[in-house]
Amino acid sequence: FSHISAWEMRAKLMSRQSVMEAAGMKADFNVTDAPSICAQINEQSLAWAVKNALPESVARYQHHGTKMVMGEDLGPYNAGPLWIWKPLSYDNSSNPEVVQSPMMKTPSNYPIAAARGFHYCKLLSPARAIEHILIDSLRSIS
């Protein structure tokens, strides 16, 4: 089956370390940017979809559907082509379906100045999350 919604969205963010340093705070990149930040953002897309889908659809998804959860971020893929060509991962071989985001992140002292202090994520589209709730999660109950 092909999807109508976007498979992924690509985002370029400032690293938490860079933002904290810009505010005059000291920040350890291995602490501020260590968690699976992309997974946290993707969880918000799924939460939005659950909140905004019709209650009947959410009830059907929760009772019959294949759930969707976010796994740990993949990477870092700290070379542009590696990150660009690695797609958002949907492992639908089990219940729940696990979504994992390839990410690329660099500290504020990264050797390549133009690439310092960024966090790149492949993100779950809220439309894709809605499509999962309404359609894809129910494919196995034919």
N, C-alpha and C positions, 0 to 999 in steps of 0.2 A: 504494500500500500504506500502511496505517496502522501505526504503531508501538505496541507494548504498553508500552514503557518511557517515562519522562518525556523530552520533547523537550529540556528544559533545566532547570537548577536556578539559582535566583537567590541570590547571596551578597553580603552586606554585610560588608566586612572593614575593619579599621583600616589606614590606609596605613602602609607601612614607615617613612616619615618620622615619623609620629605615634608609632609604637612606639619608634623610636630616641630621639626627643626625650623620651618618658616615662622612658626609661632614663638620661637625662642626657647623651645624645650629641648632637652637632650633625649635622644631616642636610640634604642638598640634595635637595629633592623631585624635581628634574629628573634626578637620578642614582638615588636609591633607588627611585622609582616609575616610572622610564622604561621598563624592559623590559616585554614582554608577559606580565605576571604571570598573567593569566587563562589564556593559552595554556600557561604552565608548569603550572598546576594541572590543566588539561584533559589534558595529556600524562601526568600521574600517573593519571588515571582510565583512560586507554587502557592504560597499563602494568599497572595492577591487573587489568584485564580479560584481557589476554594472559597474565598470571601465573596467573589463577584459572580460565580456561577449560580444558576437557579438552585434553590434549596433541594428540589427533587433530583436534580442532576448530581449534586454533592452526595445526597443520601444513597443514590444508586452506585456512585463511585465508591463510597465508603463501605457499602455492603457487598457489592459484586466485583468491583473493579480491581485491576492490578495497580497497586499503589506505586507512587513515584517518590524516591528519596534521593538526597544528594550525598554522593561519596566524597572522599577526600580529593582535593585538587591534584591534578596530574602535573608533573614537572618539578622544577621549572625548566622550561624550554627557552633558555636564554640566548637564543639566536633567532632573529626574526623569521627566517623561513621555517624553522622547526615549529614555532608557535603558529604561524599563519596556516600551515598545511595540516596541523593536527586538529581534527574536528572535535566538537563537543561529543562526549561519549554517552551513548544510551545503551545500557546493558539490560535488555529485556528478556534474558534467558531465565529469569526467576521472578518471583513476587516477593519483595518489591522490585520494580525497575530502578536501576541505579544510574544516576546521571553524574558524570564527572567532567570537570572543566580543566582543559589544558590552561596552564598559566605561565606567565613570564614575569619575573620580578627582579628589580635591581636596586641595590642600596644607593644611598646618596653619594658614596665615594667610589662608585663603579668606574673602572678604568676608561670607558668610552663616555666622554662627557655628554654627548647627545642622548645617551640611553640611561642616564643616571636618574634614580628616584622614581621609577615607574612601576606600575603593576598592571599587567594586561590579563584580561579574563575573556573566556568564551562563555557567554551567558545564555541562560534559558529564557526564551521569549515568553512573556506572559500569555501571548496568544497560543504558543505551543503548549503551555501548561493547561490552558482551557481546553485545547483540542485533545489533550491526553485524558482529561477528566470526562469530557463528553463522548469521545469516540474510542480512542486507542486503548484505554484501560478496560474497555468492555469487549474487545475483539475475541478474547479467549472463552467467553461464556455463550457464544453462538447459540 
